[in-house]
């Protein structure tokens, strides 16, 4: 499955790839995903609203990138556990390949930022 511009807005696509990357390791519930995003430094504290995360997860599920089921183990509270699907793995592979293919451009942009924008306090 190739990434397409219609289904993945650039700002949200990063988060989609990060969520899929986390779910490729293990199934998780929404709060655990939020914690993992923060703990790994993928997003700053308060960088994403909880409601935004759950809306994204529902959209990703509708697109077939992940699936969910209810789990009552542990605390006894029902929690929705998310798992990556085969289609989600294909999307993750495609997205990571697109990033790898663009790595020289990304590095040049970061170099420009470090040399020009940081030294003069930005534009």
C-alpha positions, 0 to 999 in steps of 0.5 A: 500500500503506497502512501497517498496525499489524499489520505495522509496530510503531512502534519498528521502523516508523521503521527500516523507513522509513529503510531504504526511504528509503536504498534508494530512492536506490540498492541497497546491501548490509547493511553499507553500509546500517548505515554510511549509517544512522550517517553520516546520524545516523539511529541512534547508534553502536551503536544497532542490532545487526547481527543485528537489521538483517539480521533486519529486511531479511529480514522486509522482503523477505518482505513484498515491500518489497525484494528481494535478490540475491548480488553478488561484484563488488569484493572477491570476497566474496559480498554480498547487495545489497538493492533497493527494490521497487514495493511498498516505494516505495508503503509509503515514500510511505504512511509519509511521508504519515502522518508529514507528516499528523501533523507538527503533533502531532509538533511539539507533542510536541517543543515540550512536551519542550523546554519542560517536560521538558528544563528540569527534567531530565525526569520 
